């Protein structure tokens, strides 16, 4: 009955009622009265369309198959995924914690490799990739992303 409650308005409503009940019990105890505080009833609440966006299923993630270093460039090759994905997003950085990260978007889902140019030579780059799909609502369309793949590194020649 309470699927995905933690992300919904209903769950917040239940938590609020629980906090109020505990606060009333504490006040009753401090005043020395033995009144029993009733547990509030859970009332069905109308859920708006914005809450239903949390039920969006993430697309399946991909992984980097090969990283090839060239002269001031790297070539990233990943596992091709079919289905409902719209494209891929690649991030690369000189830092393993991905500070000052740069992002490349590949909007064709059939593409399985991307060459990244204008890099600093003799430096180690860290790369990761994720997939995305476009979710169309009544009002607008949004992108739903998978989780990032395992980070890979390569030293540019």
N, C-alpha and C positions, 0 to 999 in steps of 0.2 A: 504494500500500500504506500510505503514511503520511499519509493525509488528516487534517487538523486535529490534527497531532501536537503543536504548540506548546501547546495547551490541555489535553493529556491527560497522564495519569500515565505513559504509555509514553514520551513525549518527555522527561519529567523523568528517567526511568530511563536513557534513552540518554545524556543530558547528564551524569548522575552517573558512568556508566561511562567516558565520554570524559575527564572530569576525573581519575579514578583512573588511567587509562592514561597521561595526560600527566604526572601526578605521579610515576609509576613510572619513566618515561623520564628525567625530570629527576634523580631520585635515582641512576639507573644512570649517567648522564653525570657527575654530581658524584663518584661513587665511582670512576670511571675504568674501569668494566667495559663491555664491548661487548655486553652481553646484549640480545637483541632482545625487546622487550616485545610480547606478543601482544595484538591488538585483541580486546576482549571480544565475545562473541557476543551478538546481540540475542535475548532470550528473550521469547516471547509472554507477556503479562501479562493476567490477568483484569481487565477494565475494569468498574468499578462503575456503578450507575445514576446516581450524582451526576456522574460525568464526562460521561455522555451528555447532560446538560443543556446543555453548551457547544455542542452541535450544533443548538440551537434557531435557526431562521431568523427574523430580525427582520422585522416587517411593513413594508410599503411606507410611506414617509413622505408627508405632505401638505404643502401650502404655503398661506400666508395670501394670500387673493385681495384682501381689502379691509379697511382699518382706518378706522373712522369715529369722529371725536371729537364728543362731546356735552358737555353741562354736567355736569362731575364724573363722566363716564362715557365708556367707549369700547365700540364694537361691533366684534367680530372676526368676519370671514367667511372661511371656508377652503374648499378644494376637497374635495368629497365623494369618499370612497373606498368601494368595495364590498369584497366578499370576506370574509376571515376576521378583520377588525379588530373590536374590541369597543367602542372609544371613542377619545376624544381627550384630551390633556392640554395645557393652555395655561399658560405662565408669563409673568408681567409684572413689571417692575421699573422704578424710577427711574434705575437705573444701567445703562449699556450692558454692563457686565461681570456683570450679574445678581447683584449683592450685595443682600441683603435681598429675595429673590425671593418672590413669592406664586404659588401654583399653584392652578388651577381644573381640575377633572376633569369632562368631559362623557361620561357613560356610555352615551348613546344614539348609535349609529353613524350614524343617519340625520340627525342634527342638523348644520347647516352654519354656524350663527352663534351667538355667545354675547355677551351684554351684561355688561360688568363695571362695577359701580357703586361708589360711595363712594371716589372717587379725588380727589386734590388738584388743584384747578383751576390753570390756566396753568403746568402742568408737563409735561415730555416723558416719555412712557412707552415702554419697549421691550418688544416682545411676540414670543414664538416659540411654536410648536406642534409636537406630535408625536402619533403614533398608538400605540395599544397593542392587544394581543390577549391573551387569557387562555389559558395553556397548562396543560392538566390532566394531572397525573401520577397515578400510582397512589395516592400518599399525600396530596398537596395540589395546589393550583393556584397558579400564579405568573403574573405579568404580564410579557410580553415587549414592550419598547418599540422604536420606530424611532428613528432619529437626529432631532435637532431640526431644524426648518426654518430657513430664513434669517431672521435677526432683522429685524423691522420696527419703525419708531417712529412715534409720533403725539403731537401736543401737545393736551392736554385744554383745552377752553374754560372 
